[in-house]
Amino acid sequence: MPFIAAIQGIDLPSSGESFADAFRVFHGRGGCFPGSEHLTLDWYPPVLLLTSFREVSNTTLKMYKEELSSWWENTSQVEPLNLVYQCRSSTPTTTQLISGSVPEAHVVTENGNKFLVHLLRGQNHGLFLDMSSGRQWVKEHSRDKNVLNLFAYTCAFSVASLSGGASSVVNVDMSKGALKIGQRNHELNGLVEAGGVRFLGHNIFKTWGKLKKLGPYQLIIIDPPSYQKGSFVAKNDYIKLVRRLPSLLLPGGSVLLCLNAPELGVEFLRSQVSSAAPELLFSKRLENPSTFPALDPERALKVLLYQLPENGPRV
């Protein structure tokens, strides 16, 4: 079993290290482990989440559980195995607890910040682990900046920004439910009194006027879904975001353009910028976490950094 063999050398934090960070244990989706491309294994302390992107038989699932139980015991864990299995081969996603339990209020940490997650509800768990490097970059580069966080979801970028000393953050997302969890995340990190944080449950494409009034911004983060029917389709809609950037940015400001769509590579994003906002200058692509190895980086998460020159015009 390739994925079991691949994790044999990985030691999870002991049960006493209750604030050990969440991370991806095994990433078959990157194509580096032939035969296990459909599997991922994530550690959301104190729970392991096994995800399959194709249907597996009950016999195979039982084998996964047995192998993981054996591995768990060999890592000298004191606590029993907590294991959730999710199958994403069809819609709706099916999720089941197959061993142990999940905390009722499940809080994990990353880069010194706390986040509320929910492993038993749907395929989005509240914190996308592949974006940890992006959040760390934002935390290190947001001091005294006015930040705009588009497609904020549960506002993890906002938590990172304010923890890094941002002067203000505007979070925008159509899902008021996700933003409520985002507010909880700010409470968990003692950021409620930080001031200067807003949560706007708006359609981004219908609120440009308000966003412009709350700006200009020194850092803009765009992390949209790749395909959300009736809301956002990256191939058609990303350029609508990009063309607004010069009017929202202060000269010298930065933009983090993110996209997790295997069918759209780096050149797609770069062509969007060169076409709709050529005054933005490409700086670099942020590296993904080492726990997300990929044979083809073009199919992996793309996080590109752009900047508006100090003498760049605002329109």
N, C-alpha and C positions, 0 to 999 in steps of 0.2 A: 504494500500500500504506500505509494510515493509520499503522500502528504504526512502520514505518520512517521515515515523514515526521516522526512525533512525537519520535523519538530523535535526529534529525539534529543538534540543538543541544546534546546531552549529551556531555560529555567524560569518559571514564573516566580514573582515575588512571594515570599512566605505570607501566611495569613496574618502575621503581626504587622506587616507593612500595608496597612489598610488604605493608604493614599497613593499606592503605586499607580503609575499612569496606565491608562488604557492604550492598547496598541494591537496591531495586526500580527498574529502569530504565524499564519500561513496564508500566502497569496497565490493560489493556483491560477487566478484570472490573468496573470501577467504572462502565462505561457512558458514559464521556466521549469515547470514540473509536468512533463508529458503524462497524460492519463488522469491528471487531477486539475485540469483547467476549469472544471465546474465548481471547485471547492474553495472556500475561504474559512479561516478560523480566527476569531477575534477575542481578545481578552478585555472584558469590561468588568474589572474587579467588583465582586468576587465571582463573576459568571463568565463561562466560555460560551461563545456563540458560533455554532457551526452552520454555515450557509451553503446550500447547493443550488446551482443555477440550472440543474436538470433533475428530473424526477429519479429517485433511487428507490429500490425495493425495500420492504421492511427488513429483509434479511441483511441487506447491505447496511442499512441504518443501524441495525443491531450490532453489526461488526464494527462500525465506526464508534459506537458507544463503548463497546468492550475495549477497543484499542486505546481510546482516549482515557478510559478509566485506568487502564494499566499504566499509560504514560503519566497520568496525574499522580498515581501512587509513587512512581519512580522519581518524581520531582520533589519528594519529601513534603508533600502538602499535609497539613494537619487537619484542615477542614475537608468535609466531603465534597465531591465534585458537583458543581452546579453547571448544568449543560442545557442550553436552549438550541433547538434545531429549527432552521427556517428553510423552506423550499421556495425558490423564486422561478420555477420553471413555467409558471402560468399565473394569470391574474384571476382572483386575488391571491396574494402571497399567503402561504400557510405557515404557521408558527406553532411550535409545541415545546413545552418543558419536558425533557426526557430524563432529567436527573437533578435531584436537589431542589433548590428554590431560588427565587429572584427577590431581592429587597423590594419592599413596597415603594419606598422612596429611594431610587437607585441613583446614587451620585458617584461619579468617577472624576479623576483628575487628569490634567494634561498641562505640562509646562507651568505648573504652579497654580493653575486655575481649576475650579470645580464646575462640573456640568451635570445636569439631570438627564438621564437616558431612560428609554423605555424599550426593552428588547422584545416584549410580547405583543406590541401593537404595530402592525404593518412593517414595511421594509425600511423605512427611515427611522433610525433609532435616537435621533437627537444630536448626534455628534459624528460627523464624517471623519474617520480616522486618517484617511489619505491626505487631508488638508492640514495636518498638524504642522508641517513645515511652513505653510503659508501663514497660519496663525502666529507661529513663533516670529516670522519676519515682521508681521504687523505689530506685534508686541514690542519689537526692538526698534521700530521706526515710526511710532505714532506720537511721541512726546510733543505736547503743546499743539497738536494738530486738530483741525476740524475734519471729522471723518464722515463719509457717506457710505453706508453699508447696504447695497442693493441686493435683493433676494436674501434677506437677512436670516430667514428660517428661525432657528432658536438663538440667534444673536451671538454665536461663539466668537465671531470676528470682533463684535462690539466689546465683549468681555476682554479679549486680548488687547484691543485698542486702549480701553480705559485703564487696564492694568499696566499698560506701558506708558501711561501719562497723557493720553489724548485729552484735549480740552473739551471736546464735545463729539458726540456720535449721533447720527440720524440713521435709524434702522427702518427699512421699508420692506414689507412683505405682504402679499395678499392674504396669507393665512393668519388670522387673528389668534387662532389657537397656538400656532408656533410662536408667535410673538409673546404670548402669555408665558410660555415656557422660557422664552428669552428673558423676560422680566424676572422669573424665578432664578435663572442663572446669574443675573446681576445681584440679586439678593444673597445668593450663596457665596458670592465673592466680595460681599461688603461694598458693592458699588452703587447701591441705591442712592446714597447721599453724595455720590460723586458729582452729581449735577451735570447738566448739559447733555443728557441722553434722552432721545425721543424714540418712540415706537409707533410707526405709522402703518396701519393696516390698509394700505392703498394699492391699487393697480398702478404699477410704476409708470406705465405708458400714459396714464391720465393725471399724473401729479407733478409733471415737470415744473410747472409754475411755482408750486409750493417749495419744491426742492431747491429751485434757484434762489428763492427768497431766504431760505435757511443757509445758503452758501455764502460765498464760494468756499470750496473745500481744498484742503492740502493733500488729502488722500481719499481716493474712491475705490471701493472694492466691488467687483461684479462677479458673483458666483451663482449663475442661474442654473436651473435644471436644463438638461440637454433637450428634453422633449416632455412637455406638459400640455396635453391637448386642450385647446381653448384658452391657453394662457401664454405659453412661450414655447416656440420651436426655434432652437438655436440657428439652424441653417437659414431661416427667414428673418428672425427677429433680432439677432445679436447686433447687426449693423445699426438698428434703430437706437440701441443704447450707445454705441460708439460715437455716433455723430453728435450726441448731446454733450460729450465729455469736455470739449474745449470751453463751452460756455459755463460749465460748473466748476472748473479747476482754477485755482490760483496759479500764476506763473511760478514755476519751480515745483508744482504739485506732482503727485505720483498716482498712477492707476494700476491696480492689480486686476488683470483680466483672467478669469478662470473658466475652464470648460472641461467636463468629463464626458466626452462623446467619442467612443472609439473610431467612429467613421469620419470624424473631423480632426485633422491634424493641426500642428502649429501654424502651418501656412494659411489655413483658413482664418485664424485669428489675425495674423499679420496682414493678410489681404483686406480684412475688414477695416483695420486701422488705416492702412495706406489709402484706402478708398474714401473713407468717411471722416477721418481725422488725421490727415497727413502731418499736421504740426506736432503730433505726439511722437516722441523718439523712443525707439525700443532700447531697453536697458539690458535685460537678461531674462532667462527662464529659470524659475526657482526649481531646485531639485525636489523630487518627491521623497518621502521617507524611505529609508533603506529597506524597510519591511514590506515595501510594495515593488518588488523586482519585476521588470517587464522586458521581454525580448524585443518588443517594438515600442519605444517611447512615444511614438506618434499616436498609439492607441490608448496610452495611459492618460492620467490627469494632466492637463496643461495649465500652468500658472505663469503668466507673462507679466513682467513689470515694464511699464511705460512711464515717461515723464514729459511734462510740458516745460519747455525751456524757460528760463527766468525772463527772457524777453518775448516769450510767446504771447500772442494776442488773445484777449478774451472777447467773445462776441455776445 
